[in-house]
Amino acid sequence: MTENPADWQTGWLRGVLELALAAVLTDGAGHGYALARRLDERGFGKVRGAALYPVLGRMERDGTVTATWEPGEGGPGRKVYGLTAAGRERFAEQRSQWDRFSVLMTGLLDAAPAAPDAPRET
């Protein structure tokens, strides 16, 4: 079974998009397209607005990001998102939780056989 690289990226990113957005927001504020581009530049692939904006909206409601409208240059204005102090605290907490989770998952995967049908050595 061949898999499109974007398929696995989309599936994995869906569960951690809030953390990924907080991480790119530590670089500075940005509008949605710029944030998606930052994720793409870091190898996460193209993040669609249908996935991006609901998470940003939830983060805004939770108080972890602020959103301000800035006038566009020759076009419509854009909503620019920035991390709040509460957002930075949440990012630090989630980063710590991610570190723990990744250690546990790596241990689990390292203990599993390389191929699903390979016999386990005992």
C-alpha positions in Angstrom: 0.0 0.0 0.0 1.5 3.3 -1.0 0.7 6.4 0.9 0.7 10.0 -0.1 3.2 11.8 2.2 0.6 14.5 2.8 -1.8 11.8 4.2 0.3 10.9 7.2 1.2 14.5 7.8 -2.4 15.6 7.8 -3.4 12.8 10.2 -0.6 13.4 12.7 -0.9 17.2 12.5 -4.6 17.2 13.2 -3.9 16.0 16.8 -1.1 18.5 17.5 -2.0 21.5 15.4 -2.6 23.7 18.5 0.9 22.9 19.8 2.4 23.4 16.3 0.7 26.8 15.9 1.8 27.9 19.4 5.4 26.9 18.4 5.4 29.0 15.2 3.8 31.9 17.1 6.8 31.9 19.4 8.6 33.3 16.4 6.2 36.2 16.3 2.6 37.2 15.3 1.2 36.4 11.9 -1.9 36.1 9.8 -3.3 32.6 9.1 -1.6 32.2 5.7 1.8 33.2 7.2 1.4 30.7 10.0 0.5 27.9 7.5 3.5 28.9 5.5 5.8 28.7 8.5 4.5 25.1 9.2 5.0 24.2 5.6 8.6 25.5 5.6 9.2 23.3 8.6 8.1 20.2 6.7 4.5 19.8 7.9 3.1 20.3 4.4 0.3 22.6 3.4 -2.2 23.2 6.2 -5.7 24.0 4.9 -7.6 26.9 6.2 -10.4 24.5 7.1 -8.1 22.9 9.7 -6.2 26.1 10.7 -8.8 28.7 11.4 -11.1 26.6 13.7 -8.0 25.9 15.9 -7.0 29.6 15.9 -10.5 30.5 16.8 -10.6 28.1 19.7 -7.2 29.4 20.8 -8.6 32.9 20.7 -11.7 31.9 22.7 -9.4 30.2 25.2 -7.3 33.3 25.6 -4.1 31.7 24.4 -3.9 34.0 21.3 -5.0 37.5 20.5 -6.4 38.4 17.1 -6.3 41.9 15.7 -7.4 43.2 12.3 -4.7 44.9 10.3 -5.5 46.8 7.1 -4.3 45.2 3.9 -2.0 46.8 1.5 -4.1 47.1 -1.7 -6.4 44.4 -0.5 -8.7 43.3 2.3 -7.5 43.5 5.9 -6.2 40.4 7.7 -6.5 39.0 11.1 -3.2 38.7 12.8 -2.7 36.3 15.6 -0.2 36.6 18.5 0.5 34.5 21.5 -0.7 35.8 24.9 1.1 35.4 28.2 -1.4 32.6 29.0 -0.6 31.1 25.6 3.1 31.1 26.3 2.4 29.3 29.6 0.2 26.8 27.9 2.8 26.2 25.2 5.4 25.5 28.0 3.1 23.0 29.6 2.2 21.3 26.4 5.8 21.2 25.4 6.7 19.4 28.6 3.7 17.0 28.1 4.9 16.4 24.5 8.4 15.6 25.7 7.0 13.0 28.1 4.6 11.5 25.5 7.4 11.2 22.9 9.6 9.3 25.3 6.8 6.9 26.1 5.9 6.5 22.4 9.5 5.9 21.4 9.9 3.3 24.1 6.7 1.6 23.0 7.7 1.6 19.3 11.3 0.4 20.1 9.8 -2.6 22.0 7.5 -3.6 19.1 8.7 -5.8 16.3 10.0 -4.0 13.1 7.3 -5.6 11.0 3.7 -6.3 12.2 3.9 -10.0 11.2 7.5 -10.6 12.4 7.8 -13.1 15.3 8.9 -11.7 18.6 12.0 -13.0 20.2 11.5 -14.0 23.8 
